[in-house]
């Protein structure tokens, strides 16, 4: 068996792989974290839109922020906001400096 990593939906999984039959055994903690992600992703949250000064704010549920914080270790104060398509906004919590390089 060989130690290795593989990516799926942005998650890095620790695994061991057999070079002959190509079977993978995924680390149980990584499997559990991925299951938490899938459960969180399947939920729909109703959030409030509020006026603050000349801008609107949206409340992000603590459950989502805590999960992102655990994965990235720290959430930056700045996030990227983009209009993906009509009626759909995206917030990106990843490192802004990485994207600008």
N, C-alpha and C positions, 0 to 999 in steps of 0.2 A: 504494500500500500504506500502511496505517495501523498504527502501533505500538499495542500494547495488551497486556492481561493477561486471563487467564481462569482460573477455579478448577475443579479436578477432584479429588475425594476429598481435599480439604484442601490440595492443592498449587496454588501460584500459578505459572502458566506465562507466560513472556514469548513474545509471538508478533507476527507481522505478519499483517494481514488485508486482503483485497481487498474494498473496499466494493461492487463490482459483482457478483462471483461468490461472495463470502463464503468463499472458500478461506482456510485458516489455514496458516501456516508457523511451527512451534514451534521455539523456540531449542534447539539440540542438547544443551546442558548440562542444560537442564530436562528434556528427554526422557530423558536418561541417568539423572538422579536419580530420576525417576519409575519407570524400569525397575528400579533398585536397590530401590526401595520395594516394587514388585510381587514381586520375587524374595525379599525378606526376609519379606514377608507370606505367601508360599506355604509357607514353612518351618514345621515344628513342632519346638519345642525341648523336651527333657526336662529339667526343672529340679528341684532338691532343695528340700524343705520342711524347715526346721530349727527347733528350739526354742531361743529366746534369751530368757532370763528367763521372763516370763509370756506372751510373744508368739511367734508363728511368723514366720519370714523365708523369703522366696523369692529365689533367685538369678536375676538378670536377665542374660542373656547379653551379653557385651561388644559383640558385633556389633549388637545392638539399641540399646544405650545410645550407642554411637558414632554410629549413624545419626541418632538423635534429637538428639544433641548437635550434629551438623553442621547439622541443619535449624533448630533453635531457637537455635543458637549457645551456649546454656548450659542445663543442666538444673538446675532449682531443687532445693534439698535436700528440699523437701516435694512430695509428689505426692498426687493425689486417688485414693482407693480406694473403689470402690462395688461392691455386690452387684447385678449386672445382672439375673440370674435364677438359679434354683436350679442350682448347679454352675458358675456363671460369674462371675468377678471382673473388674473393669476397673481399670486404672491409668491416670490421666491425668497427663501430664507438662507440660501447658500451664500458663500462668501462673495461679496461684490468685487473685491480686488481680483479674484481668480478670473472672472468673466471679462474684465477690462484689459487683461494682459494679452 
